[in-house]
């Protein structure tokens, strides 16, 4: 008997852009590899290229937004 396909697998998200910054990225913890710094959903992000809350493509800066390889300014971390 074959095992059923698992639908509960978690896909790894695309890596964030190397230009994304937030205060949580400067805090060292126990090193959990996939833990995001925005667990409270109130994190402030900025782009190192613009030093603003929007990127060079005039789109918002956030963890999910800056993990999109389709953005023209995206460079994987």
N, C-alpha and C positions, 0 to 999 in steps of 0.2 A: 504494500500500500504506500503510495507516495504522500509526502506531506503537503498540506494546502499551502498556497502562496501566502506569505505574510504581508498584510496590508498595513501593519502598524510600524513599519520601518520609517525611521526619520531620515529624510534626505539632508545631506549637508548643504547649508546655504552657500552661496557664492561668497568668497572672501570680501571683506569690506574694502573700500578704496583706501589707498595709502595716504590720502590727503584728508581723511575724516578725523576729526578730533573731538573729544569731550573730556570733562574733568575726570570721569571714571576711568579713562584710558591711562591716567597717570598714577593710579592707585594699584599697588602690588598686593595680591591676595595669595591664596593657597595654590593658584595656578590652574584652576579648572579650565580646560581648553576651550570649550564652546560657550562659556558663560558670557552673556552680553552685559555691558555696563548700564543698560537702561531698564532694569527690571521694574522700576517704579513708574515708567512711562512719563517721566518729567525731566529727562536729561536734556541739557542744552548741547547742541552740536555746532561745529563750525568747520569750514573748509580752509585748509592751510593755503590754498591758492588764492582765495578771495578774502580770507579772514572775516567772513560773514556767514549768515545762516542760509546762504544759497551758493551754489557752485558756479563755475565759469560758464555753465550752460544755462544759468538763470533758473535752475530748478532747486527745490528745497534740499536741505542737507539733513539727513537722518540715517540711522544704521541701515534700515531696509532700502531707502532710496539710494544710498551710496554703496549698495551691494549689487547694483544692476549693471552688468557688463554692457548693456545697450547705451548707457550714457556716454556721450562723447568725451567727457573728462575722466572717465573711470580708469584707474590703474590698480590692479589687484595688489593687496598687501602681501 
